[in-house]
Amino acid sequence: MSIFGKTFILTAALSAASWGPQVLAQETPPPQGDAIEQDRSDDFYCRERRLGQWFYCAKPKPAEETGSTAQVREESAVDRIAAIAKQLDELKAKAILDPTETNVINYVRFQREQLDRASTFSDTWQRALWQNPDLDYTLQRPVSTVGKRLWLDNRQADRDAVLTNLGQRYGLFYFYAQSCGACEVFAPILRSVTDSHRMTVMAVSMDGGPNREFPNYVVDSGQRARMGIPGNETPALVLFDTQTKRTIPVGYGVLSADEIMDRIFMLTNTKVGSDY
């Protein structure tokens, strides 16, 4: 080989030797100082000192979004109603404070939209009641003239039957006072009801005075207190259940005949909430 050829080969070999480490260094960059320091701190706190309770040794995974979370982000119907009411108030206030044609038209149009929405709701409500009798309260308590008259007649018949047989289980106590002007008005009304339904009444005088409508009265000697009737208000009408030995106040003050009969019927033969 010529001297020129040997010189070329030697030069190429030296060039490769000088560039090789640089290329290798570029292909495998050294780890960053921050990462090395982080690994050392993790080893110190998590492995040596076992402080995983206070440090995130195992980084928690981000929680997946559930269906309930997505629903919370959606605007609720209550929020939408509140937004509509707020916008309506804003448009109204704007139209009043600055009554330009544009402001008034915007308010009227938006108000009309809400009135149409309310009308649609009312119509749907009515149709739902027609097609679902269990939701229609008027079947229990009619509001039409014919239906209401029939309901009242049936109720009065049931009430009269109950009051006629009331004396088999209940007794009436009538607390009055001779000096009570309201008692003078109420006594004849109570007498007419008890006579028409053959009900027994025990009249009790709170002040010892007599009563023209109930001459067979007794003077209160602690009966009222023993029955658990507080105060000394007169007139006072009280039912006594002979089976359960329970007192049931019917009312205080002047009551009409219908009020007396309705209250006694409701207190003895209807459940709470079933009549309304």
C-alpha positions in Angstrom: 0.0 0.0 0.0 1.2 3.5 -0.8 2.1 6.0 1.8 -0.9 8.1 0.8 -3.3 5.2 1.3 -2.0 4.4 4.8 -2.2 8.0 5.8 -5.9 8.2 4.7 -6.9 5.0 6.6 -5.1 6.3 9.8 -6.9 9.7 9.5 -10.3 8.0 9.1 -9.8 5.8 12.2 -8.7 8.7 14.4 -11.8 10.6 13.3 -14.1 7.8 14.2 -12.5 7.4 17.5 -12.9 11.0 18.4 -16.6 11.3 17.3 -17.9 8.0 18.7 -18.2 9.0 22.4 -19.9 12.2 21.4 -22.6 10.4 19.4 -23.1 7.9 22.2 -23.5 10.7 24.7 -26.2 12.3 22.5 -28.1 9.1 22.2 -28.2 8.4 26.0 -28.5 11.7 27.8 -27.6 11.7 31.5 -30.5 11.8 34.0 -31.6 15.3 35.1 -30.5 16.5 38.5 -34.1 17.1 39.7 -35.2 13.6 38.9 -32.2 12.1 40.7 -32.9 14.3 43.8 -36.6 13.3 43.7 -35.7 9.6 43.7 -33.4 10.0 46.6 -36.0 11.9 48.6 -38.6 9.3 47.9 -36.2 6.6 49.1 -35.4 8.6 52.2 -38.9 9.4 53.3 -40.8 6.3 52.0 -38.3 3.5 52.5 -35.9 4.5 55.3 -38.2 6.6 57.5 -41.5 5.1 56.3 -43.3 8.3 56.2 -45.8 7.3 53.6 -48.6 8.4 55.9 -47.5 12.0 55.3 -45.9 11.8 51.8 -47.3 10.5 48.6 -45.0 7.6 48.1 -47.5 6.0 45.8 -49.0 8.8 43.8 -52.8 8.5 43.8 -54.5 8.0 40.5 -56.9 10.7 39.4 -60.5 9.7 40.3 -62.7 8.8 37.4 -65.7 11.0 36.8 -68.9 9.1 37.8 -72.4 9.5 36.5 -73.6 11.4 39.6 -70.7 13.9 39.3 -71.7 14.5 35.7 -75.3 15.1 36.8 -74.3 17.6 39.5 -72.5 19.6 36.8 -75.7 19.8 34.8 -78.0 22.6 35.6 -80.9 21.4 37.7 -84.5 22.2 36.9 -84.7 24.3 40.1 -81.8 26.4 38.9 -83.4 26.8 35.5 -86.6 28.1 37.1 -84.7 30.5 39.3 -82.8 31.8 36.3 -86.1 32.3 34.4 -87.6 34.2 37.3 -84.5 36.3 37.6 -84.4 37.1 33.9 -88.1 38.1 34.0 -87.6 40.4 37.0 -84.6 41.9 35.2 -86.5 42.6 32.0 -89.4 44.0 33.9 -87.2 46.3 36.0 -85.3 47.4 32.8 -88.6 48.2 31.0 -89.9 50.2 34.0 -86.7 52.2 34.5 -86.0 52.7 30.8 -89.4 52.3 29.1 -88.1 52.2 25.5 -90.1 50.3 22.9 -87.4 47.7 22.7 -87.2 47.1 26.4 -91.0 46.8 26.8 -91.3 44.4 23.8 -88.5 42.2 25.2 -90.3 42.0 28.6 -93.7 41.3 27.1 -92.4 38.6 24.8 -90.4 36.8 27.5 -93.4 37.1 29.9 -95.6 35.6 27.1 -93.3 32.7 26.7 -93.6 31.9 30.4 -97.4 32.2 30.4 -97.5 29.8 27.5 -95.2 27.4 29.5 -97.6 27.6 32.4 -100.6 27.0 30.2 -99.0 23.9 28.8 -98.3 22.6 32.3 -101.8 23.3 33.4 -103.3 21.5 30.4 -101.0 18.5 30.9 -101.9 18.4 34.6 -105.6 18.3 33.7 -105.2 15.5 31.1 -103.1 13.5 33.6 -105.9 13.7 36.2 -108.5 12.6 33.7 -106.5 9.5 32.7 -105.3 8.6 36.2 -108.2 8.5 38.6 -105.9 7.8 41.6 -104.5 11.3 41.2 -107.9 13.0 40.9 -108.9 14.4 44.3 -112.3 15.6 43.0 -113.4 11.9 43.0 -113.1 12.0 46.8 -114.3 15.5 47.3 -116.3 16.7 44.3 -116.3 20.4 43.3 -119.1 20.4 40.7 -122.5 21.4 41.9 -124.2 18.0 41.3 -121.3 16.0 42.6 -120.9 18.2 45.7 -124.6 18.0 46.5 -124.5 14.2 46.3 -121.4 14.0 48.4 -122.9 16.2 51.1 -126.1 14.2 51.2 -124.2 10.9 51.6 -122.0 12.4 54.3 -125.0 13.7 56.2 -126.7 10.3 56.1 -123.5 8.7 57.4 -123.2 11.4 60.1 -126.8 11.0 61.3 -126.4 7.2 61.5 -123.2 7.6 63.6 -124.7 10.2 65.9 -127.8 8.1 66.5 -125.7 5.2 67.7 -123.1 7.4 69.5 -124.6 6.8 72.9 -123.7 3.1 72.8 -120.0 4.0 73.3 -119.7 7.7 74.0 -121.1 10.2 76.5 -121.1 14.0 76.3 -120.0 16.4 79.0 -121.1 20.0 78.8 -119.2 22.4 81.0 -121.0 25.7 81.5 -121.4 28.6 84.0 -124.5 30.5 84.9 -122.7 33.8 84.5 -121.5 32.8 81.0 -123.5 34.7 78.3 -122.2 32.4 75.5 -123.5 29.4 77.5 -127.0 30.8 77.4 -126.8 30.9 73.6 -125.1 27.6 73.1 -127.2 25.5 75.5 -130.4 25.5 73.3 -128.4 24.5 70.2 -126.7 21.6 72.0 -130.1 20.5 73.4 -131.6 20.4 69.9 -128.8 18.2 68.6 -128.9 15.8 71.6 -132.7 15.4 71.5 -132.8 14.7 67.7 -130.1 12.0 68.0 -131.1 10.6 71.4 -127.7 11.5 72.9 -127.0 11.6 76.7 -125.5 14.8 78.1 -124.0 15.4 81.5 -124.1 19.1 82.3 -121.5 20.3 84.7 -121.8 23.7 86.3 -118.4 25.4 86.9 -119.8 28.1 89.2 -122.7 26.1 90.8 -125.5 27.9 88.9 -128.4 26.1 87.3 -129.1 25.7 83.6 -132.6 25.9 82.1 -131.9 23.5 79.2 -130.2 20.9 81.4 -131.9 21.0 84.8 -130.3 17.7 85.9 -126.8 19.3 86.2 -124.0 18.6 88.6 -121.6 21.0 90.2 -117.9 20.6 89.3 -116.0 19.0 92.1 -112.9 18.1 90.2 -114.5 16.2 87.3 -113.0 18.5 84.7 -109.5 18.3 86.1 -109.7 14.5 86.4 -110.8 14.3 82.8 -107.7 16.2 81.8 -109.5 19.2 80.4 -107.3 22.3 81.2 -108.6 25.8 82.0 -112.0 27.0 83.0 -113.3 28.1 79.6 -117.0 27.8 79.0 -119.0 26.6 77.2 -116.9 23.4 76.6 -118.1 20.3 75.0 -116.3 17.0 75.6 -116.7 13.4 74.5 -115.9 10.5 76.8 -115.1 7.1 75.3 -116.4 4.5 77.7 -114.3 1.7 76.0 -110.9 3.4 76.1 -111.7 5.8 79.0 -110.4 8.6 76.9 -111.7 12.2 76.8 -112.0 13.9 73.4 -112.6 17.7 73.5 -115.1 18.7 70.8 -114.8 22.4 71.0 -115.0 25.6 73.1 -117.3 28.6 72.7 -120.5 28.8 70.7 -120.9 26.2 68.0 -123.7 25.7 65.4 -125.6 22.5 65.2 -123.8 21.4 62.0 -120.5 22.2 63.6 -121.3 20.0 66.6 -122.4 17.1 64.5 -119.5 17.4 62.0 -116.9 17.5 64.7 -118.3 14.6 66.6 -118.5 12.6 63.3 -114.9 13.4 62.3 -113.5 12.8 65.8 -115.1 9.4 66.2 -115.3 7.9 62.7 -112.6 9.4 60.4 -108.9 9.1 60.3 -106.6 12.1 60.3 -106.1 13.4 56.8 -108.8 11.2 55.2 -111.5 13.8 55.0 -109.5 16.6 53.2 
